[in-house]
Amino acid sequence: MCNCGKKRSNYTSQTNTLNSNQNQRVNQPVAQQPVSQQPAQSTAQSQTVMFKYTGNTALTVVGSVTRKNYRFNFPGDIQHVLDRDASGFLMIPVLKKI
């Protein structure tokens, strides 16, 4: 078997070091663990716009930004639409912003 310049032994020593670093992080108190700098994305924090369906049958619309499915089941049905998708809904004649 080829040793390939001791790459295998270097790799195993690196993974052992990484595993020991992860174990140390888990064992630290919560106050000492590093905090993620990325903001949490939540639909609860997002603003919504209400749209009323004025057509005759059911309608499904896919949000142009979030790719979320919005289903209007009957005439007069009202759905909360994420503000990022709302601009596309304004172009649909049977949907009215309320």
C-alpha positions in Angstrom: 0.0 0.0 0.0 1.3 3.5 -0.9 1.9 5.9 1.9 1.5 8.9 -0.4 3.9 11.1 1.5 2.3 10.4 5.0 -0.9 12.1 3.9 -3.0 9.4 5.7 -1.2 9.9 9.0 -1.5 13.7 8.7 -5.2 13.4 8.0 -5.9 11.2 11.0 -4.0 13.5 13.3 -6.0 16.5 12.0 -9.3 14.7 12.5 -8.3 13.7 16.0 -7.5 17.4 16.8 -10.8 18.6 15.3 -12.7 16.0 17.4 -11.0 17.1 20.6 -11.8 20.7 19.8 -15.5 19.9 19.3 -15.6 18.0 22.5 -14.1 21.0 24.4 -16.7 23.3 22.9 -19.6 21.1 23.9 -18.3 20.8 27.5 -18.0 24.6 27.9 -20.7 26.4 29.8 -23.2 28.1 27.5 -22.0 31.6 28.5 -18.5 30.8 27.2 -19.5 29.1 23.9 -19.1 31.3 20.8 -22.3 32.9 19.5 -23.3 32.6 15.8 -23.2 36.0 14.0 -25.9 35.1 11.5 -29.4 36.5 12.2 -32.1 33.9 12.5 -34.6 33.9 9.7 -38.2 33.3 10.8 -41.5 33.7 9.1 -43.0 34.9 12.4 -40.7 38.0 12.3 -41.5 38.7 8.6 -44.3 41.1 7.8 -47.3 39.8 5.9 -49.8 41.4 3.6 -53.4 40.2 3.3 -54.9 39.4 -0.1 -58.5 38.5 -0.9 -59.4 36.2 -3.8 -62.2 37.5 -6.0 -62.2 34.7 -8.7 -64.7 31.9 -9.2 -62.7 28.8 -8.5 -59.7 27.9 -6.4 -56.3 29.4 -7.1 -52.7 28.4 -6.1 -50.0 31.0 -6.4 -46.3 30.3 -6.0 -44.4 33.2 -4.3 -41.8 34.7 -6.7 -39.2 35.3 -4.0 -39.8 32.6 -1.3 -41.2 29.9 -3.7 -43.9 29.3 -1.0 -47.3 28.0 -2.2 -50.3 30.1 -1.3 -53.7 28.4 -1.8 -57.0 30.3 -2.2 -59.6 27.6 -1.8 -62.8 29.6 -2.6 -64.1 33.0 -3.7 -63.5 35.5 -0.9 -60.7 33.5 0.7 -58.1 35.6 2.5 -54.4 34.6 2.8 -51.5 36.2 4.6 -48.7 36.7 2.0 -45.1 37.4 3.0 -44.2 41.0 2.0 -41.4 39.7 -0.1 -43.9 37.9 -2.3 -46.6 40.6 -2.3 -45.4 42.6 -5.3 -46.0 39.6 -7.6 -49.5 39.2 -6.2 -50.4 42.7 -7.2 -50.0 41.7 -10.8 -52.8 39.0 -10.5 -56.2 40.6 -11.4 -58.3 38.3 -9.2 -56.3 39.1 -6.0 -57.0 42.3 -4.1 -54.8 43.7 -1.4 -56.8 44.4 1.8 
